[in-house]
Amino acid sequence: MKIFLTGGTGFIGSHIAEALLAQGYGLRLSIRPSSNKAYLNYKFIDWRYVDLSKPQPIESDLLKDISVVIHNAGITRAKESESFFLVNEKASLNLAEAAVKAGVEQFIFISSLAARGPDQRQSLGDMPSSDYGSSKLSAEKALIDFCQGTGMKLSILRLAGVYGPRDRDLLSLFQMANQGFLALPPKQGRLQPLYVSDAVAAVLAAINHKASSGPWLIAESKNYTWQEVGLLMEQALGKKLKRLHLNSSVFTFVAFLSGLWGKLSGQEVKLDMRRADDLSRYTFTGSVLDSEAALNWHAQIALSEGLKLTAEWYQKQGWL
């Protein structure tokens, strides 16, 4: 079976690609000239140069002989809200249209819990709190509408916050903690994370079981307070930390200053206003019982183990 994967050189995508190769799948992978192949320097990957952020239709020849498309590529940061919808929604629909023309059997869309929105809005149904989440939700709806009656199976996986080896978004938190200090959102806030190997296992399960469209929440079954996260970080690094829990206003102000510094310096910042709001003002949790049943999948790595594995990898790479 041949699989076409987008976003395969990034954090989550590279882990998916490695797992597919280990399972014996043929792999065709989209790549841009600026993509970093550091984690996937395999001669037997069928590399294809394509810019999925462009609005033009995608040639169906790109997907010739492909059985499954895993659309993992997308953007989480953008200067303008239109960019989120252009890349996360329009490009996804373009790829699905090309997949149907090429006779692809299954289209797996890697979405986000941000598409559902925070717990505080669940009484109103799916209601994202950011342009990023809104673009993912719009993509889900567009794909569901389009795929009906085409014969192509659609599976939507809403990943919670993914962390693990190769993740640079969480790196700054570990670097801070490694210096003996840790600034966190309010103690009572909660999060429901997902270790990267469990995210990969869910993707493989979606291929094997061809579950219906969903969307399926993919996360560890347990959720944690930020106070618990601080304690687990201490255990992961094996050192006592000076932990400071900032109220939501202070936390978002820090993110504002970080974003301002990023604009002035021309460097990308990890803690932007959207992420600060999500972490300090909102809670993103949910039941995974339906997704576990549909995919015959269950997260295996608890946060305590996942943080230790991540810290060990960072240390081996010299990132800490």
N, C-alpha and C positions, 0 to 999 in steps of 0.2 A: 504494500500500500504506500502510495506517495502522498506526502503532506506538504502543504504550502503554509509557511509561518511568517507572519509579519512581526517586526519589532524583536527579532531573534538575537540581536547583538546586545540588547539591554539587560538590565538586572534580571527581571523575571523571564524574559524571552530566551536568554542564553541557557538558563536552567531547563526550560521546556525543550529547547533544541537538543541539549545533551541527553535528556531522558528519551526523546524520540529516537535518537540514533542508537542508544543503548537497547531500545526495544526492537530494533531492526527495521524501522520505517525508513523509506526513502525520503529525503528532506530537501525541499526547495525553499530558499529563504530570500526574502526581499531585503535589499540593502541600498543605502545611499552612499555617495562618494565619501561623505564625512563619517560613516559608521566605523566603529572600532571593533575589529575582529579578534581582539585579545583573547577572549574566552572560547572562540569557535574557529580556531585555525585548522580546520579539517579540509583536506583536499576533496573529499567525497561529498561535500555539501554543494548542491546546485545553487550557486549564487545568482541572483537576478537584480540588476540595478533598476529601481523604480521609485519614484517620489509619490507616495500615497497622499501627500498633503495638497497636491494639485487638484483642481476641480474637474479636469477633463476625464472622460471615461477611460477605463482600464482595458487594455487589449486582452481578450479572452485567451489568446495564445499563451499568455503568462501562466495560465492554469491548465494547460493541456496535460492530460493523463493524471491530474490531481484528484484524489478521492475526498480529502478533507482539507478545508481551509481553517487555520487557527489565526484569527485576527487579534493580535495582541498589541499592535502599534497604536499609539495615540499620544496626546500631549496633556500634561497636568498643569502646565504654566503657559501663560500667553499674555502679551501686552494688551490685546484687545479681545473682547468677548467673542467677536465674530470668528476669530481664529479657532476657538474651541469647537464651534459648530462645523467649520469648514473641514477640519481634520478628523474630529471624533465622530461626526455624524455623516457628512457628505461623502467623505472618502470611504467610510464603512459601507455605505449604500452602493457606491461605485464598485467596490470590490465584490459585494454580493451579486450585483448584476452580472459582472464578468464571470463569477462562479457558476451561476445558473446557465449562462451561455456555453460554458465549458463542460457542463454535465457533472459538476462537483456534487457529491452525495451529501456532505454535511458541512455546515458553516458554524464554527464555534466562535462566539464573540466574547472577548474578555472585557467585561464591564467592571463596574465598581459599586461598592455599597453607597458611595456618594450619589448614585443615580436614584436610590430609594429616598435619600434624605435622612436627617437625624431623627432619633427616637421622639424628640419633642413634637414632631409634625406628623407622626404616624396615624393619628386619628383622622387625618385628612387624606390618607393614601400617600402615594409617591409624591414627595415634594422636596426636591433638592434645595440646598442652601447656598449653592455656588454655581457659577457659569459652567465650571467643569462638570459638576454633577448633572446639571440641566442638559448639557451636550451629550452626556452618556445616556441619559434617559431618552432623549430625542432619537438617538441612534438605535436604542432598543426598540422603540415603537416603530420606527421606520423599517427596521429589519423584519419585525414580526409581520407588519402589513405586507411588505414586499414578498416575503418567502411563502406566504399562504398560497397554496395551489401550484407552487413551482415544482414540487417533488423533492426539493432540497431541504434536508433536515436542519433546523436551527436550534442551537443550544447556547443559552446566555448564562455566563457565569459572573456573578457579582462578587468580586474579590474584596475582602476586608483589607485593612492595612497590612501589606506584605512586608516582611523583613527577613534578613538573613545574610549570608555571605554574598558579597558583591554590591550590596545596597549602600549607596552613598548618601541617601536621604537621612538615614539614622546614624550615620557615621559621626556627625557633629555632636550628637548626644553622648556617644561613647567617648569621644575625645574629651568632652567636658568632664565626664565622670572619671576618666582616667587621671585627671588633674586633681581629683578629690572633691569636686563640686558638681552639683546637679540642680539645675533650675527646671521645674516642672509645672504643668497646669495645676489648677485647684485639686486638692486631695480627693474630693468626692466625685470628680469626673470619672467616667468609665470608658474603656475601650475593649474591643474584641479583635485581637490580632490574628495573623495567619503566617506561619513559617513557610518559607519559599518552597520547601520540598512537598509540603501539603498542598500548596497551590498547584504545583506540577502534577501531583497525584490526582487532583480533581480534574485537570485537563485530560489526562490519560483515561480516567474513568468515563468522562463524557464521550470520548471516542469509542470506548468499548461498549458502552451501554446505549449510546445514541439517545440520551434522554430528551424529552420534549423541550420546547423553547425555554420554559422557566418564566422569569429569571430565577436562578438558584443562588442562594447566599452561600458563599464559601468562606468559612472562618473557623477558628477554634471554637468549640462549643462553650467554653468558659469565657466570661469577661472579667476585667480587672479594674480596680481603682488605680489612679495615678500614684497613690501612696504605696500600693502593692508593687507597682512597677519600679518605684524607687528602691524598695527593699530587694527586689529581684535583680536590679542592676548592681547593687552592692555584692550580692552573691556571685553574679556572673564575673565580676572583675576581682573578687576576692579582697575588697578593701572597703573601709568605712567611708561613707560619703557625707558631706555637708549638704543636706537636701533642703531646697527652698521651693515651696509651692506658691507660685504667683497667682493672684486673682486674675480673672479673665481680662479686665481692662489693662492691667500692667503687661500681661502676656502678649496681647495684641499690639500694645504700644511698642514693645520690644521688636515685634515682627515688622511694624511700620518703619522703625529706625533701621532694621536690617534691610528692608526693601529699598529705603532711601540710599543707604550705603551701596547697595548693589547697582542702583541706577548711576550713581556718581562714579563708581569704580568700573562699571561695565562687566561686573562679575555676577554669575548666577547665585542666588541665595536659596537656601533650603527651607528656611522658615519664612514664608510669605504670609500675607494677610489671610488668604483663604485657608491655609493650613492652620494658622493660629486660631482662627474662628472655629474650625472643625475640632481642634484639640481642646480648646479651653471653654468654649461656649456651648458646644453640642456634644451629644452622646450618640454613637453609632453602634448599636448592638442588635441582635436578633436571633431567632431560633433557626438552627440548621437541620432540624429533624426532617423536613421535606427534602432538602437537597441530599442528605445522607441516604434517604430511602431511594430517591430517584437515581442516584449515581452509584449506589453501593459503595460509598466513600465516607471516611471519617478522619478528621485531622488527628495526627499521631503525636505531634510535637507540642508540648505545653510551653508556655512562655518562659518558664524557669529554665528549661533545657535549651530552648531556642536562643535565648539571650547568651547563654554560655557558649553555644556553638558559634554564634556570630562574633562574640568577643575573641574567641580563640582564632577564628579566621582572620579578623582584623589584625591581631597581634602577629600572626604568621606572615601577613603581607607587609608588615611594617607600617600599617596605617595608624596605629596607636603609639 
